[in-house]
Amino acid sequence: MAKRRLRIVERRKNIPVLGVCEFCNAQFPIHQPWKGGQSEAQAQIQQQFNAHKCKLTDSSQNALRIVREATESK
Ligand SMILES: [Zn+2]
């Protein structure tokens, strides 16, 4: 599996509030960034990032969904 990387894309007052996976663009928002401060917010984003699974198959998934919708609507 290719390497994935976490990127912090939004900060408020130096506290990270939104991270994304550079590999699959999954987003990891912090809902209460003021609660634990900077290190806690960073840890929460890192945790979500570690737990997620990259979805690389956008086009094939879309194709699958279209097929499914087409068959379900019959
Ligand atoms: Zn990812």
N, CA, C, O and the ligand as a Tripos MOL2 file, in Angstrom:
@<TRIPOS>MOLECULE
protein
  297   295    75     0     0
PROTEIN
NO_CHARGES

@<TRIPOS>ATOM
      1 N           0.8420   -1.2040    0.0000 N.3       1 MET1
      2 CA          0.0000    0.0000    0.0000 C.3       1 MET1
      3 C           0.8750    1.2520    0.0000 C.2       1 MET1
      4 O           1.8830    1.3230    0.7030 O.2       1 MET1
      5 N           0.4800    2.2120   -0.7820 N.am      2 ALA2
      6 CA          1.2550    3.4440   -0.8620 C.3       2 ALA2
      7 C           1.1700    4.2170    0.4560 C.2       2 ALA2
      8 O           0.2510    4.0420    1.2560 O.2       2 ALA2
      9 N           2.1520    5.0600    0.6360 N.am      3 LYS3
     10 CA          2.1900    5.8280    1.8730 C.3       3 LYS3
     11 C           1.1330    6.9230    1.8720 C.2       3 LYS3
     12 O           0.9000    7.5850    0.8610 O.2       3 LYS3
     13 N           0.5130    7.0950    3.0020 N.am      4 ARG4
     14 CA         -0.4450    8.1850    3.1290 C.3       4 ARG4
     15 C           0.1050    9.2040    4.1160 C.2       4 ARG4
     16 O           0.8960    8.8910    5.0060 O.2       4 ARG4
     17 N          -0.3420   10.4220    3.9200 N.am      5 ARG5
     18 CA          0.1920   11.4860    4.7690 C.3       5 ARG5
     19 C          -0.9120   12.3750    5.2810 C.2       5 ARG5
     20 O          -1.8720   12.6820    4.5740 O.2       5 ARG5
     21 N          -0.7570   12.7800    6.5180 N.am      6 LEU6
     22 CA         -1.7250   13.6760    7.1440 C.3       6 LEU6
     23 C          -1.2720   15.1180    6.9620 C.2       6 LEU6
     24 O          -0.1080   15.4550    7.1800 O.2       6 LEU6
     25 N          -2.2180   15.9610    6.5590 N.am      7 ARG7
     26 CA         -1.8980   17.3830    6.4230 C.3       7 ARG7
     27 C          -2.9330   18.2000    7.1830 C.2       7 ARG7
     28 O          -4.1370   17.9840    7.0450 O.2       7 ARG7
     29 N          -2.4530   19.1300    7.9790 N.am      8 ILE8
     30 CA         -3.3610   20.0390    8.6790 C.3       8 ILE8
     31 C          -3.7150   21.1670    7.7210 C.2       8 ILE8
     32 O          -2.8240   21.8680    7.2390 O.2       8 ILE8
     33 N          -4.9920   21.3530    7.4380 N.am      9 VAL9
     34 CA         -5.3650   22.3620    6.4570 C.3       9 VAL9
     35 C          -6.0070   23.5840    7.1000 C.2       9 VAL9
     36 O          -6.1260   24.6310    6.4650 O.2       9 VAL9
     37 N          -6.4150   23.4540    8.3450 N.am     10 GLU10
     38 CA         -7.0430   24.6110    8.9700 C.3      10 GLU10
     39 C          -6.6620   24.6780   10.4380 C.2      10 GLU10
     40 O          -6.6920   23.6770   11.1540 O.2      10 GLU10
     41 N          -6.3020   25.8840   10.8710 N.am     11 ARG11
     42 CA         -5.9810   26.1090   12.2720 C.3      11 ARG11
     43 C          -6.7580   27.3100   12.7760 C.2      11 ARG11
     44 O          -7.0090   28.2660   12.0410 O.2      11 ARG11
     45 N          -7.1270   27.2430   14.0240 N.am     12 ARG12
     46 CA         -7.7140   28.4160   14.6680 C.3      12 ARG12
     47 C          -6.9000   28.7270   15.9060 C.2      12 ARG12
     48 O          -6.8000   27.9190   16.8290 O.2      12 ARG12
     49 N          -6.3250   29.9060   15.9050 N.am     13 LYS13
     50 CA         -5.4770   30.3110   17.0250 C.3      13 LYS13
     51 C          -4.4230   29.2510   17.3170 C.2      13 LYS13
     52 O          -4.1890   28.8840   18.4690 O.2      13 LYS13
     53 N          -3.7970   28.7700   16.2600 N.am     14 ASN14
     54 CA         -2.7120   27.7910   16.3800 C.3      14 ASN14
     55 C          -3.1700   26.3920   16.7600 C.2      14 ASN14
     56 O          -2.3470   25.4880   16.9100 O.2      14 ASN14
     57 N          -4.4860   26.2040   16.9180 N.am     15 ILE15
     58 CA         -4.9970   24.8700   17.2160 C.3      15 ILE15
     59 C          -5.4890   24.2360   15.9240 C.2      15 ILE15
     60 O          -6.3320   24.8160   15.2400 O.2      15 ILE15
     61 N          -4.9850   23.0650   15.5780 N.am     16 PRO16
     62 CA         -5.4420   22.4130   14.3470 C.3      16 PRO16
     63 C          -6.8930   21.9730   14.4850 C.2      16 PRO16
     64 O          -7.2610   21.3140   15.4570 O.2      16 PRO16
     65 N          -7.7210   22.3470   13.4950 N.am     17 VAL17
     66 CA         -9.1380   21.9930   13.5640 C.3      17 VAL17
     67 C          -9.5570   21.0930   12.4060 C.2      17 VAL17
     68 O         -10.6260   20.4840   12.4410 O.2      17 VAL17
     69 N          -8.7180   21.0110   11.3880 N.am     18 LEU18
     70 CA         -9.0880   20.1690   10.2560 C.3      18 LEU18
     71 C          -7.8380   19.5870    9.6030 C.2      18 LEU18
     72 O          -6.9300   20.3120    9.1960 O.2      18 LEU18
     73 N          -7.8190   18.2700    9.5170 N.am     19 GLY19
     74 CA         -6.7290   17.6000    8.8210 C.3      19 GLY19
     75 C          -7.2950   16.8420    7.6330 C.2      19 GLY19
     76 O          -8.4640   16.4580    7.6340 O.2      19 GLY19
     77 N          -6.4700   16.6270    6.6240 N.am     20 VAL20
     78 CA         -6.8810   15.7990    5.4980 C.3      20 VAL20
     79 C          -5.7980   14.7760    5.2060 C.2      20 VAL20
     80 O          -4.6190   14.9930    5.4840 O.2      20 VAL20
     81 N          -6.2200   13.6740    4.6480 N.am     21 CYS21
     82 CA         -5.2870   12.6890    4.1380 C.3      21 CYS21
     83 C          -4.8700   13.1220    2.7380 C.2      21 CYS21
     84 O          -5.7130   13.2860    1.8560 O.2      21 CYS21
     85 N          -3.5820   13.3040    2.5380 N.am     22 GLU22
     86 CA         -3.1110   13.7500    1.2200 C.3      22 GLU22
     87 C          -3.3020   12.6740    0.1690 C.2      22 GLU22
     88 O          -3.2630   12.9430   -1.0320 O.2      22 GLU22
     89 N          -3.5060   11.4720    0.6310 N.am     23 PHE23
     90 CA         -3.6000   10.3430   -0.2890 C.3      23 PHE23
     91 C          -5.0100   10.2020   -0.8510 C.2      23 PHE23
     92 O          -5.1760   10.0040   -2.0540 O.2      23 PHE23
     93 N          -6.0300   10.3010    0.0070 N.am     24 CYS24
     94 CA         -7.3960   10.0620   -0.4620 C.3      24 CYS24
     95 C          -8.3190   11.2390   -0.1770 C.2      24 CYS24
     96 O          -9.5090   11.1710   -0.4840 O.2      24 CYS24
     97 N          -7.7940   12.3240    0.4060 N.am     25 ASN25
     98 CA         -8.5790   13.5270    0.6780 C.3      25 ASN25
     99 C          -9.6510   13.3470    1.7410 C.2      25 ASN25
    100 O         -10.5720   14.1580    1.8310 O.2      25 ASN25
    101 N          -9.5460   12.3140    2.5320 N.am     26 ALA26
    102 CA        -10.4740   12.1740    3.6510 C.3      26 ALA26
    103 C         -10.2300   13.3020    4.6460 C.2      26 ALA26
    104 O          -9.0940   13.7300    4.8500 O.2      26 ALA26
    105 N         -11.3160   13.7790    5.2630 N.am     27 GLN27
    106 CA        -11.1830   14.9120    6.1770 C.3      27 GLN27
    107 C         -11.3790   14.4730    7.6190 C.2      27 GLN27
    108 O         -12.2000   13.6090    7.9280 O.2      27 GLN27
    109 N         -10.5930   15.1020    8.4930 N.am     28 PHE28
    110 CA        -10.6650   14.7630    9.9120 C.3      28 PHE28
    111 C         -10.8660   16.0290   10.7240 C.2      28 PHE28
    112 O          -9.8970   16.6640   11.1400 O.2      28 PHE28
    113 N         -12.0990   16.3930   10.9470 N.am     29 PRO29
    114 CA        -12.3830   17.6290   11.6820 C.3      29 PRO29
    115 C         -12.3590   17.4210   13.1940 C.2      29 PRO29
    116 O         -12.6490   16.3380   13.7020 O.2      29 PRO29
    117 N         -12.0080   18.4820   13.8820 N.am     30 ILE30
    118 CA        -12.1080   18.5160   15.3410 C.3      30 ILE30
    119 C         -13.3500   19.3230   15.6940 C.2      30 ILE30
    120 O         -13.5340   20.4380   15.2050 O.2      30 ILE30
    121 N         -14.1890   18.7640   16.5310 N.am     31 HIS31
    122 CA        -15.4570   19.4470   16.7960 C.3      31 HIS31
    123 C         -15.3790   20.3940   17.9810 C.2      31 HIS31
    124 O         -16.1110   21.3820   18.0400 O.2      31 HIS31
    125 N         -14.5030   20.1010   18.9170 N.am     32 GLN32
    126 CA        -14.3610   20.9880   20.0670 C.3      32 GLN32
    127 C         -12.8850   21.2480   20.3270 C.2      32 GLN32
    128 O         -12.3190   20.7680   21.3090 O.2      32 GLN32
    129 N         -12.2680   22.0180   19.4290 N.am     33 PRO33
    130 CA        -10.8120   22.2040   19.4970 C.3      33 PRO33
    131 C         -10.3640   22.9400   20.7500 C.2      33 PRO33
    132 O          -9.2060   22.8360   21.1540 O.2      33 PRO33
    133 N         -11.2720   23.6790   21.3620 N.am     34 TRP34
    134 CA        -10.8950   24.4730   22.5390 C.3      34 TRP34
    135 C         -10.8020   23.6080   23.7840 C.2      34 TRP34
    136 O         -10.2830   24.0430   24.8120 O.2      34 TRP34
    137 N         -11.3060   22.3810   23.6940 N.am     35 LYS35
    138 CA        -11.4030   21.5510   24.8950 C.3      35 LYS35
    139 C         -10.0510   21.1470   25.4650 C.2      35 LYS35
    140 O          -9.7870   21.3100   26.6560 O.2      35 LYS35
    141 N          -9.2110   20.6240   24.6030 N.am     36 GLY36
    142 CA         -7.9600   20.0650   25.1230 C.3      36 GLY36
    143 C          -6.7240   20.8130   24.7070 C.2      36 GLY36
    144 O          -5.6050   20.4440   25.0660 O.2      36 GLY36
    145 N          -6.9330   21.8890   23.9330 N.am     37 GLY37
    146 CA         -5.7750   22.6390   23.4900 C.3      37 GLY37
    147 C          -5.1180   22.0220   22.2810 C.2      37 GLY37
    148 O          -5.6390   21.0840   21.6790 O.2      37 GLY37
    149 N          -3.9770   22.5570   21.9390 N.am     38 GLN38
    150 CA         -3.3090   22.2230   20.6850 C.3      38 GLN38
    151 C          -2.9120   20.7600   20.5900 C.2      38 GLN38
    152 O          -3.1700   20.1080   19.5780 O.2      38 GLN38
    153 N          -2.2900   20.2440   21.6280 N.am     39 SER39
    154 CA         -1.7710   18.8810   21.5500 C.3      39 SER39
    155 C          -2.9110   17.8750   21.4990 C.2      39 SER39
    156 O          -2.8140   16.8580   20.8120 O.2      39 SER39
    157 N          -3.9840   18.1520   22.2180 N.am     40 GLU40
    158 CA         -5.1400   17.2610   22.2130 C.3      40 GLU40
    159 C          -5.8120   17.2470   20.8410 C.2      40 GLU40
    160 O          -6.1880   16.1890   20.3370 O.2      40 GLU40
    161 N          -5.9590   18.4250   20.2450 N.am     41 ALA41
    162 CA         -6.5590   18.5110   18.9160 C.3      41 ALA41
    163 C          -5.7130   17.7690   17.8960 C.2      41 ALA41
    164 O          -6.2240   17.0220   17.0610 O.2      41 ALA41
    165 N          -4.4240   17.9880   17.9800 N.am     42 GLN42
    166 CA         -3.4890   17.2950   17.0830 C.3      42 GLN42
    167 C          -3.6170   15.7840   17.2510 C.2      42 GLN42
    168 O          -3.6270   15.0390   16.2710 O.2      42 GLN42
    169 N          -3.7150   15.3480   18.4860 N.am     43 ALA43
    170 CA         -3.8180   13.9130   18.7680 C.3      43 ALA43
    171 C          -5.1170   13.3420   18.2180 C.2      43 ALA43
    172 O          -5.1490   12.2280   17.6960 O.2      43 ALA43
    173 N          -6.1930   14.1260   18.3420 N.am     44 GLN44
    174 CA         -7.4920   13.6570   17.8430 C.3      44 GLN44
    175 C          -7.4800   13.4940   16.3340 C.2      44 GLN44
    176 O          -7.9960   12.5130   15.7980 O.2      44 GLN44
    177 N          -6.8830   14.4700   15.6500 N.am     45 ILE45
    178 CA         -6.8000   14.3850   14.1960 C.3      45 ILE45
    179 C          -5.9350   13.1890   13.7970 C.2      45 ILE45
    180 O          -6.2740   12.4230   12.8960 O.2      45 ILE45
    181 N          -4.8220   13.0580   14.4880 N.am     46 GLN46
    182 CA         -3.9120   11.9470   14.1940 C.3      46 GLN46
    183 C          -4.6100   10.6030   14.3910 C.2      46 GLN46
    184 O          -4.4110    9.6630   13.6220 O.2      46 GLN46
    185 N          -5.4280   10.5350   15.4330 N.am     47 GLN47
    186 CA         -6.1470    9.3070   15.7430 C.3      47 GLN47
    187 C          -7.1410    8.9530   14.6370 C.2      47 GLN47
    188 O          -7.2220    7.8070   14.1960 O.2      47 GLN47
    189 N          -7.8950    9.9660   14.2010 N.am     48 GLN48
    190 CA         -8.8450    9.7350   13.1080 C.3      48 GLN48
    191 C          -8.1170    9.3110   11.8450 C.2      48 GLN48
    192 O          -8.5560    8.4270   11.1090 O.2      48 GLN48
    193 N          -6.9780    9.9770   11.6180 N.am     49 PHE49
    194 CA         -6.1860    9.6550   10.4410 C.3      49 PHE49
    195 C          -5.6920    8.2120   10.5010 C.2      49 PHE49
    196 O          -5.7560    7.4920    9.5050 O.2      49 PHE49
    197 N          -5.2080    7.7960   11.6460 N.am     50 ASN50
    198 CA         -4.7020    6.4400   11.7980 C.3      50 ASN50
    199 C          -5.8120    5.4130   11.6090 C.2      50 ASN50
    200 O          -5.5680    4.3080   11.1230 O.2      50 ASN50
    201 N          -7.0320    5.7820   11.9950 N.am     51 ALA51
    202 CA         -8.1290    4.8200   11.9630 C.3      51 ALA51
    203 C          -8.7680    4.6970   10.5820 C.2      51 ALA51
    204 O          -9.4030    3.6860   10.2830 O.2      51 ALA51
    205 N          -8.6090    5.7080    9.7470 N.am     52 HIS52
    206 CA         -9.3510    5.6920    8.4920 C.3      52 HIS52
    207 C          -8.6810    4.7780    7.4720 C.2      52 HIS52
    208 O          -7.4990    4.4480    7.5710 O.2      52 HIS52
    209 N          -9.4730    4.3910    6.5070 N.am     53 LYS53
    210 CA         -8.9300    3.6000    5.4050 C.3      53 LYS53
    211 C          -9.0530    4.4230    4.1330 C.2      53 LYS53
    212 O         -10.1150    4.9610    3.8210 O.2      53 LYS53
    213 N          -7.9540    4.5090    3.4110 N.am     54 CYS54
    214 CA         -7.9440    5.3150    2.2040 C.3      54 CYS54
    215 C          -8.8800    4.7280    1.1520 C.2      54 CYS54
    216 O          -8.9150    3.5210    0.9120 O.2      54 CYS54
    217 N          -9.6220    5.6170    0.5490 N.am     55 LYS55
    218 CA        -10.4700    5.2090   -0.5600 C.3      55 LYS55
    219 C          -9.8970    5.7920   -1.8410 C.2      55 LYS55
    220 O          -9.9790    6.9940   -2.0940 O.2      55 LYS55
    221 N          -9.3340    4.9360   -2.6130 N.am     56 LEU56
    222 CA         -8.6880    5.4260   -3.8170 C.3      56 LEU56
    223 C          -9.5250    5.1890   -5.0550 C.2      56 LEU56
    224 O          -9.2300    5.7120   -6.1300 O.2      56 LEU56
    225 N         -10.5770    4.3940   -4.8950 N.am     57 THR57
    226 CA        -11.2950    3.8930   -6.0670 C.3      57 THR57
    227 C         -12.5280    4.7360   -6.3560 C.2      57 THR57
    228 O         -13.6240    4.2030   -6.5320 O.2      57 THR57
    229 N         -12.3530    6.0280   -6.4030 N.am     58 ASP58
    230 CA        -13.4790    6.9350   -6.6340 C.3      58 ASP58
    231 C         -14.2820    6.5640   -7.8790 C.2      58 ASP58
    232 O         -15.5020    6.4090   -7.8270 O.2      58 ASP58
    233 N         -13.5800    6.4290   -8.9810 N.am     59 SER59
    234 CA        -14.2880    6.2240  -10.2450 C.3      59 SER59
    235 C         -14.9770    4.8630  -10.2650 C.2      59 SER59
    236 O         -16.1130    4.7470  -10.7260 O.2      59 SER59
    237 N         -14.2940    3.8390   -9.7660 N.am     60 SER60
    238 CA        -14.9120    2.5160   -9.7830 C.3      60 SER60
    239 C         -16.0750    2.4560   -8.7990 C.2      60 SER60
    240 O         -17.0660    1.7720   -9.0550 O.2      60 SER60
    241 N         -15.9630    3.1700   -7.6710 N.am     61 GLN61
    242 CA        -17.0710    3.1860   -6.7190 C.3      61 GLN61
    243 C         -18.2790    3.9060   -7.3040 C.2      61 GLN61
    244 O         -19.4180    3.4750   -7.1250 O.2      61 GLN61
    245 N         -18.0230    4.9920   -7.9960 N.am     62 ASN62
    246 CA        -19.1200    5.7070   -8.6360 C.3      62 ASN62
    247 C         -19.8160    4.8180   -9.6500 C.2      62 ASN62
    248 O         -21.0440    4.7970   -9.7370 O.2      62 ASN62
    249 N         -19.0320    4.0950  -10.4020 N.am     63 ALA63
    250 CA        -19.5940    3.2140  -11.4040 C.3      63 ALA63
    251 C         -20.4580    2.1460  -10.7330 C.2      63 ALA63
    252 O         -21.5500    1.8230  -11.1980 O.2      63 ALA63
    253 N         -19.9370    1.6060   -9.6260 N.am     64 LEU64
    254 CA        -20.6980    0.6020   -8.8930 C.3      64 LEU64
    255 C         -22.0220    1.1630   -8.4100 C.2      64 LEU64
    256 O         -23.0580    0.5060   -8.5100 O.2      64 LEU64
    257 N         -21.9850    2.3780   -7.8870 N.am     65 ARG65
    258 CA        -23.1870    2.9810   -7.3240 C.3      65 ARG65
    259 C         -24.2120    3.2270   -8.4250 C.2      65 ARG65
    260 O         -25.4090    3.0230   -8.2250 O.2      65 ARG65
    261 N         -23.7440    3.6570   -9.5660 N.am     66 ILE66
    262 CA        -24.6580    3.9140  -10.6790 C.3      66 ILE66
    263 C         -25.3440    2.6150  -11.0940 C.2      66 ILE66
    264 O         -26.5460    2.5820  -11.3570 O.2      66 ILE66
    265 N         -24.5500    1.5490  -11.1450 N.am     67 VAL67
    266 CA        -25.1200    0.2530  -11.5050 C.3      67 VAL67
    267 C         -26.1710   -0.1600  -10.4770 C.2      67 VAL67
    268 O         -27.2600   -0.6170  -10.8250 O.2      67 VAL67
    269 N         -25.8110    0.0160   -9.1770 N.am     68 ARG68
    270 CA        -26.7280   -0.3920   -8.1180 C.3      68 ARG68
    271 C         -28.0240    0.4120   -8.1800 C.2      68 ARG68
    272 O         -29.1200   -0.1400   -8.0750 O.2      68 ARG68
    273 N         -27.8770    1.7370   -8.3530 N.am     69 GLU69
    274 CA        -29.0740    2.5680   -8.4190 C.3      69 GLU69
    275 C         -29.9360    2.1870   -9.5920 C.2      69 GLU69
    276 O         -31.1640    2.1950   -9.5040 O.2      69 GLU69
    277 N         -29.3040    1.8570  -10.6750 N.am     70 ALA70
    278 CA        -30.0510    1.5010  -11.8720 C.3      70 ALA70
    279 C         -30.8480    0.2220  -11.6600 C.2      70 ALA70
    280 O         -31.9910    0.1050  -12.1010 O.2      70 ALA70
    281 N         -30.2190   -0.7420  -10.9700 N.am     71 THR71
    282 CA        -30.9340   -1.9980  -10.7670 C.3      71 THR71
    283 C         -32.0130   -1.8600   -9.7000 C.2      71 THR71
    284 O         -33.0590   -2.5060   -9.7760 O.2      71 THR71
    285 N         -31.7460   -0.9880   -8.6750 N.am     72 GLU72
    286 CA        -32.7370   -0.8430   -7.6040 C.3      72 GLU72
    287 C         -33.9720   -0.1120   -8.0710 C.2      72 GLU72
    288 O         -35.0570   -0.3280   -7.5320 O.2      72 GLU72
    289 N         -33.8330    0.7320   -9.0450 N.am     73 SER73
    290 CA        -34.9780    1.5290   -9.4530 C.3      73 SER73
    291 C         -35.9160    0.7830  -10.3970 C.2      73 SER73
    292 O         -36.9580    1.3010  -10.7970 O.2      73 SER73
    293 N         -35.5300   -0.4330  -10.7400 N.am     74 LYS74
    294 CA        -36.3820   -1.2140  -11.6340 C.3      74 LYS74
    295 C         -37.6460   -1.7090  -10.9200 C.2      74 LYS74
    296 O         -38.4750   -2.3840  -11.5290 O.2      74 LYS74
    297 ZN         -6.5300    8.3420    3.2620 Zn       75 ZN75
@<TRIPOS>BOND
     1     1     2 1
     2     2     3 1
     3     3     4 2
     4     3     5 am
     5     5     6 1
     6     6     7 1
     7     7     8 2
     8     7     9 am
     9     9    10 1
    10    10    11 1
    11    11    12 2
    12    11    13 am
    13    13    14 1
    14    14    15 1
    15    15    16 2
    16    15    17 am
    17    17    18 1
    18    18    19 1
    19    19    20 2
    20    19    21 am
    21    21    22 1
    22    22    23 1
    23    23    24 2
    24    23    25 am
    25    25    26 1
    26    26    27 1
    27    27    28 2
    28    27    29 am
    29    29    30 1
    30    30    31 1
    31    31    32 2
    32    31    33 am
    33    33    34 1
    34    34    35 1
    35    35    36 2
    36    35    37 am
    37    37    38 1
    38    38    39 1
    39    39    40 2
    40    39    41 am
    41    41    42 1
    42    42    43 1
    43    43    44 2
    44    43    45 am
    45    45    46 1
    46    46    47 1
    47    47    48 2
    48    47    49 am
    49    49    50 1
    50    50    51 1
    51    51    52 2
    52    51    53 am
    53    53    54 1
    54    54    55 1
    55    55    56 2
    56    55    57 am
    57    57    58 1
    58    58    59 1
    59    59    60 2
    60    59    61 am
    61    61    62 1
    62    62    63 1
    63    63    64 2
    64    63    65 am
    65    65    66 1
    66    66    67 1
    67    67    68 2
    68    67    69 am
    69    69    70 1
    70    70    71 1
    71    71    72 2
    72    71    73 am
    73    73    74 1
    74    74    75 1
    75    75    76 2
    76    75    77 am
    77    77    78 1
    78    78    79 1
    79    79    80 2
    80    79    81 am
    81    81    82 1
    82    82    83 1
    83    83    84 2
    84    83    85 am
    85    85    86 1
    86    86    87 1
    87    87    88 2
    88    87    89 am
    89    89    90 1
    90    90    91 1
    91    91    92 2
    92    91    93 am
    93    93    94 1
    94    94    95 1
    95    95    96 2
    96    95    97 am
    97    97    98 1
    98    98    99 1
    99    99   100 2
   100    99   101 am
   101   101   102 1
   102   102   103 1
   103   103   104 2
   104   103   105 am
   105   105   106 1
   106   106   107 1
   107   107   108 2
   108   107   109 am
   109   109   110 1
   110   110   111 1
   111   111   112 2
   112   111   113 am
   113   113   114 1
   114   114   115 1
   115   115   116 2
   116   115   117 am
   117   117   118 1
   118   118   119 1
   119   119   120 2
   120   119   121 am
   121   121   122 1
   122   122   123 1
   123   123   124 2
   124   123   125 am
   125   125   126 1
   126   126   127 1
   127   127   128 2
   128   127   129 am
   129   129   130 1
   130   130   131 1
   131   131   132 2
   132   131   133 am
   133   133   134 1
   134   134   135 1
   135   135   136 2
   136   135   137 am
   137   137   138 1
   138   138   139 1
   139   139   140 2
   140   139   141 am
   141   141   142 1
   142   142   143 1
   143   143   144 2
   144   143   145 am
   145   145   146 1
   146   146   147 1
   147   147   148 2
   148   147   149 am
   149   149   150 1
   150   150   151 1
   151   151   152 2
   152   151   153 am
   153   153   154 1
   154   154   155 1
   155   155   156 2
   156   155   157 am
   157   157   158 1
   158   158   159 1
   159   159   160 2
   160   159   161 am
   161   161   162 1
   162   162   163 1
   163   163   164 2
   164   163   165 am
   165   165   166 1
   166   166   167 1
   167   167   168 2
   168   167   169 am
   169   169   170 1
   170   170   171 1
   171   171   172 2
   172   171   173 am
   173   173   174 1
   174   174   175 1
   175   175   176 2
   176   175   177 am
   177   177   178 1
   178   178   179 1
   179   179   180 2
   180   179   181 am
   181   181   182 1
   182   182   183 1
   183   183   184 2
   184   183   185 am
   185   185   186 1
   186   186   187 1
   187   187   188 2
   188   187   189 am
   189   189   190 1
   190   190   191 1
   191   191   192 2
   192   191   193 am
   193   193   194 1
   194   194   195 1
   195   195   196 2
   196   195   197 am
   197   197   198 1
   198   198   199 1
   199   199   200 2
   200   199   201 am
   201   201   202 1
   202   202   203 1
   203   203   204 2
   204   203   205 am
   205   205   206 1
   206   206   207 1
   207   207   208 2
   208   207   209 am
   209   209   210 1
   210   210   211 1
   211   211   212 2
   212   211   213 am
   213   213   214 1
   214   214   215 1
   215   215   216 2
   216   215   217 am
   217   217   218 1
   218   218   219 1
   219   219   220 2
   220   219   221 am
   221   221   222 1
   222   222   223 1
   223   223   224 2
   224   223   225 am
   225   225   226 1
   226   226   227 1
   227   227   228 2
   228   227   229 am
   229   229   230 1
   230   230   231 1
   231   231   232 2
   232   231   233 am
   233   233   234 1
   234   234   235 1
   235   235   236 2
   236   235   237 am
   237   237   238 1
   238   238   239 1
   239   239   240 2
   240   239   241 am
   241   241   242 1
   242   242   243 1
   243   243   244 2
   244   243   245 am
   245   245   246 1
   246   246   247 1
   247   247   248 2
   248   247   249 am
   249   249   250 1
   250   250   251 1
   251   251   252 2
   252   251   253 am
   253   253   254 1
   254   254   255 1
   255   255   256 2
   256   255   257 am
   257   257   258 1
   258   258   259 1
   259   259   260 2
   260   259   261 am
   261   261   262 1
   262   262   263 1
   263   263   264 2
   264   263   265 am
   265   265   266 1
   266   266   267 1
   267   267   268 2
   268   267   269 am
   269   269   270 1
   270   270   271 1
   271   271   272 2
   272   271   273 am
   273   273   274 1
   274   274   275 1
   275   275   276 2
   276   275   277 am
   277   277   278 1
   278   278   279 1
   279   279   280 2
   280   279   281 am
   281   281   282 1
   282   282   283 1
   283   283   284 2
   284   283   285 am
   285   285   286 1
   286   286   287 1
   287   287   288 2
   288   287   289 am
   289   289   290 1
   290   290   291 1
   291   291   292 2
   292   291   293 am
   293   293   294 1
   294   294   295 1
   295   295   296 2
@<TRIPOS>SUBSTRUCTURE
     1 MET1         2 RESIDUE 1 A MET
     2 ALA2         6 RESIDUE 1 A ALA
     3 LYS3        10 RESIDUE 1 A LYS
     4 ARG4        14 RESIDUE 1 A ARG
     5 ARG5        18 RESIDUE 1 A ARG
     6 LEU6        22 RESIDUE 1 A LEU
     7 ARG7        26 RESIDUE 1 A ARG
     8 ILE8        30 RESIDUE 1 A ILE
     9 VAL9        34 RESIDUE 1 A VAL
    10 GLU10       38 RESIDUE 1 A GLU
    11 ARG11       42 RESIDUE 1 A ARG
    12 ARG12       46 RESIDUE 1 A ARG
    13 LYS13       50 RESIDUE 1 A LYS
    14 ASN14       54 RESIDUE 1 A ASN
    15 ILE15       58 RESIDUE 1 A ILE
    16 PRO16       62 RESIDUE 1 A PRO
    17 VAL17       66 RESIDUE 1 A VAL
    18 LEU18       70 RESIDUE 1 A LEU
    19 GLY19       74 RESIDUE 1 A GLY
    20 VAL20       78 RESIDUE 1 A VAL
    21 CYS21       82 RESIDUE 1 A CYS
    22 GLU22       86 RESIDUE 1 A GLU
    23 PHE23       90 RESIDUE 1 A PHE
    24 CYS24       94 RESIDUE 1 A CYS
    25 ASN25       98 RESIDUE 1 A ASN
    26 ALA26      102 RESIDUE 1 A ALA
    27 GLN27      106 RESIDUE 1 A GLN
    28 PHE28      110 RESIDUE 1 A PHE
    29 PRO29      114 RESIDUE 1 A PRO
    30 ILE30      118 RESIDUE 1 A ILE
    31 HIS31      122 RESIDUE 1 A HIS
    32 GLN32      126 RESIDUE 1 A GLN
    33 PRO33      130 RESIDUE 1 A PRO
    34 TRP34      134 RESIDUE 1 A TRP
    35 LYS35      138 RESIDUE 1 A LYS
    36 GLY36      142 RESIDUE 1 A GLY
    37 GLY37      146 RESIDUE 1 A GLY
    38 GLN38      150 RESIDUE 1 A GLN
    39 SER39      154 RESIDUE 1 A SER
    40 GLU40      158 RESIDUE 1 A GLU
    41 ALA41      162 RESIDUE 1 A ALA
    42 GLN42      166 RESIDUE 1 A GLN
    43 ALA43      170 RESIDUE 1 A ALA
    44 GLN44      174 RESIDUE 1 A GLN
    45 ILE45      178 RESIDUE 1 A ILE
    46 GLN46      182 RESIDUE 1 A GLN
    47 GLN47      186 RESIDUE 1 A GLN
    48 GLN48      190 RESIDUE 1 A GLN
    49 PHE49      194 RESIDUE 1 A PHE
    50 ASN50      198 RESIDUE 1 A ASN
    51 ALA51      202 RESIDUE 1 A ALA
    52 HIS52      206 RESIDUE 1 A HIS
    53 LYS53      210 RESIDUE 1 A LYS
    54 CYS54      214 RESIDUE 1 A CYS
    55 LYS55      218 RESIDUE 1 A LYS
    56 LEU56      222 RESIDUE 1 A LEU
    57 THR57      226 RESIDUE 1 A THR
    58 ASP58      230 RESIDUE 1 A ASP
    59 SER59      234 RESIDUE 1 A SER
    60 SER60      238 RESIDUE 1 A SER
    61 GLN61      242 RESIDUE 1 A GLN
    62 ASN62      246 RESIDUE 1 A ASN
    63 ALA63      250 RESIDUE 1 A ALA
    64 LEU64      254 RESIDUE 1 A LEU
    65 ARG65      258 RESIDUE 1 A ARG
    66 ILE66      262 RESIDUE 1 A ILE
    67 VAL67      266 RESIDUE 1 A VAL
    68 ARG68      270 RESIDUE 1 A ARG
    69 GLU69      274 RESIDUE 1 A GLU
    70 ALA70      278 RESIDUE 1 A ALA
    71 THR71      282 RESIDUE 1 A THR
    72 GLU72      286 RESIDUE 1 A GLU
    73 SER73      290 RESIDUE 1 A SER
    74 LYS74      294 RESIDUE 1 A LYS
    75 ZN75       297 GROUP 0 **** ****
